[in-house]
């Protein structure tokens, strides 16, 4: 039988701390939160592996180190309102719920969203609001957001999502080019109504659906 508490400590000490995850409050949240609860029973033994874990239907629970570094880069504050796109079963949403005031979790797969909402309810995570809908449309009814996390790689950040960021807001995502190419974690910050980004580190995170750039016409 897997000792999940030990596996969680080993993940923090062996995967996160050596890879520059240093935020004490985030590390405490990760150390407390049972990651295995956000996976189907058959996959819980690999909950703390140093890799993305498949959820089915081409969806994944993001690699622990990549997710932790993205969240740390966002510098979440207790007063913040957060938006998560591609929330899956809600592990990233649950982490952010420990660090911010309110989390809006958007998931396009109704089965994943339903499971995530039930997990959050069972764990008493009352500050997560679930929305089932297209990821690339976000959740404009609850905007603006101080922090935005995209839980998966995307080809582009839609203007629709950038428009939902508050002034001073931060967005973290893995942006990639052609399918199969290595992605690059980026942080985007809105300042004076203008959003600009910069690269952080490389990550081989699987693509999320719905973020493909529009087709380019050639003559």
WOPELIN-V356502 format. One record per residue. N is the residue number from 1. RES is the residue in three letters. SS is DSSP state (h for helix, s for strand, l for the rest). PSI is psi in whole degrees, 0 to 359 (* if undefined). OMEGA is omega in whole degrees, 0 to 359 (NA if undefined). Layout:
((N:RES:SS:PSI:OMEGA) (N:RES:SS:PSI:OMEGA))
//
This chain:
((1:UNK:l:136:181) (2:UNK:l:132:173) (3:UNK:l:94:187) (4:UNK:h:325:179) (5:UNK:h:318:178) (6:UNK:h:317:179) (7:UNK:h:323:180) (8:UNK:h:317:178) (9:UNK:h:319:179) (10:UNK:h:324:178) (11:UNK:h:313:180) (12:UNK:h:313:186) (13:UNK:h:331:185) (14:UNK:h:334:182) (15:UNK:h:319:190) (16:UNK:h:305:182) (17:UNK:h:316:179) (18:UNK:h:344:180) (19:UNK:h:35:169) (20:UNK:l:26:169) (21:UNK:l:107:190) (22:UNK:l:350:182) (23:UNK:l:116:187) (24:UNK:h:319:181) (25:UNK:h:321:177) (26:UNK:h:315:179) (27:UNK:h:323:177) (28:UNK:h:316:178) (29:UNK:h:316:180) (30:UNK:h:321:179) (31:UNK:h:334:180) (32:UNK:h:330:190) (33:UNK:l:123:180) (34:UNK:l:94:182) (35:UNK:h:328:182) (36:UNK:h:335:180) (37:UNK:h:343:184) (38:UNK:h:15:178) (39:UNK:l:153:173) (40:UNK:l:153:183) (41:UNK:h:319:185) (42:UNK:h:343:184) (43:UNK:h:2:186) (44:UNK:h:335:180) (45:UNK:h:340:179) (46:UNK:h:18:183) (47:UNK:l:330:185) (48:UNK:l:17:176) (49:UNK:l:153:180) (50:UNK:l:61:185) (51:UNK:l:165:171) (52:UNK:l:141:182) (53:UNK:s:124:182) (54:UNK:s:136:177) (55:UNK:s:355:184) (56:UNK:s:155:179) (57:UNK:l:25:180) (58:UNK:l:13:181) (59:UNK:s:155:187) (60:UNK:s:151:164) (61:UNK:s:122:189) (62:UNK:l:145:176) (63:UNK:l:134:186) (64:UNK:h:314:184) (65:UNK:h:317:181) (66:UNK:h:314:180) (67:UNK:h:315:182) (68:UNK:h:319:181) (69:UNK:h:323:176) (70:UNK:h:313:181) (71:UNK:h:317:179) (72:UNK:h:320:180) (73:UNK:h:329:180) (74:UNK:h:343:182) (75:UNK:l:56:182) (76:UNK:l:141:179) (77:UNK:l:156:185) (78:UNK:l:336:181) (79:UNK:l:353:189) (80:UNK:l:153:169) (81:UNK:s:128:187) (82:UNK:s:147:174) (83:UNK:s:130:176) (84:UNK:s:129:179) (85:UNK:s:129:185) (86:UNK:l:47:189) (87:UNK:l:342:179) (88:UNK:l:232:178) (89:UNK:l:0:170) (90:UNK:l:17:180) (91:UNK:h:311:178) (92:UNK:h:321:178) (93:UNK:h:320:180) (94:UNK:h:321:176) (95:UNK:h:311:181) (96:UNK:h:330:180) (97:UNK:h:337:176) (98:UNK:l:345:190) (99:UNK:l:342:184) (100:UNK:l:176:182) (101:UNK:l:314:186) (102:UNK:s:139:179) (103:UNK:s:129:170) (104:UNK:s:117:185) (105:UNK:s:117:181) (106:UNK:s:130:180) (107:UNK:s:131:183) (108:UNK:l:338:181) (109:UNK:l:113:184) (110:UNK:h:326:180) (111:UNK:h:317:177) (112:UNK:h:316:181) (113:UNK:h:317:180) (114:UNK:h:317:178) (115:UNK:h:318:180) (116:UNK:h:318:179) (117:UNK:h:321:179) (118:UNK:h:320:178) (119:UNK:h:315:180) (120:UNK:h:319:179) (121:UNK:h:315:181) (122:UNK:h:329:182) (123:UNK:l:2:177) (124:UNK:l:28:181) (125:UNK:l:88:190) (126:UNK:l:350:182) (127:UNK:l:28:173) (128:UNK:s:123:177) (129:UNK:s:121:184) (130:UNK:s:138:177) (131:UNK:s:126:175) (132:UNK:s:118:182) (133:UNK:l:183:182) (134:UNK:l:129:184) (135:UNK:h:320:185) (136:UNK:h:352:177) (137:UNK:h:347:180) (138:UNK:l:215:179) (139:UNK:l:75:187) (140:UNK:h:335:183) (141:UNK:h:335:181) (142:UNK:h:4:181) (143:UNK:l:160:8) (144:UNK:l:164:182) (145:UNK:s:141:178) (146:UNK:s:326:177) (147:UNK:s:141:178) (148:UNK:s:128:178) (149:UNK:s:127:175) (150:UNK:s:115:186) (151:UNK:s:69:179) (152:UNK:s:166:180) (153:UNK:s:148:179) (154:UNK:s:156:177) (155:UNK:l:332:179) (156:UNK:l:161:173) (157:UNK:l:113:182) (158:UNK:l:146:177) (159:UNK:h:328:178) (160:UNK:h:321:180) (161:UNK:h:317:179) (162:UNK:h:325:180) (163:UNK:l:340:181) (164:UNK:l:359:177) (165:UNK:s:140:174) (166:UNK:s:162:172) (167:UNK:s:130:186) (168:UNK:s:2:181) (169:UNK:s:156:180) (170:UNK:s:139:177) (171:UNK:s:132:178) (172:UNK:s:135:182) (173:UNK:s:162:170) (174:UNK:s:120:181) (175:UNK:s:130:183) (176:UNK:l:166:179) (177:UNK:l:243:181) (178:UNK:l:153:177) (179:UNK:l:133:181) (180:UNK:l:347:180) (181:UNK:l:152:177) (182:UNK:l:133:179) (183:UNK:s:168:179) (184:UNK:s:123:174) (185:UNK:s:135:180) (186:UNK:s:151:173) (187:UNK:s:132:179) (188:UNK:s:135:182) (189:UNK:s:134:178) (190:UNK:s:122:181) (191:UNK:s:120:182) (192:UNK:l:30:180) (193:UNK:l:358:181) (194:UNK:s:132:181) (195:UNK:s:126:178) (196:UNK:s:153:183) (197:UNK:s:163:174) (198:UNK:s:150:182) (199:UNK:s:153:181) (200:UNK:s:302:182) (201:UNK:s:162:179) (202:UNK:s:149:179) (203:UNK:s:133:179) (204:UNK:l:52:185) (205:UNK:l:136:179) (206:UNK:l:152:181) (207:UNK:s:144:169) (208:UNK:l:153:175) (209:UNK:l:153:168) (210:UNK:l:359:184) (211:UNK:l:18:179) (212:UNK:l:142:177) (213:UNK:l:155:179) (214:UNK:l:152:180) (215:UNK:l:145:179) (216:UNK:l:129:183) (217:UNK:l:135:176) (218:UNK:l:150:183) (219:UNK:l:*:NA))
//
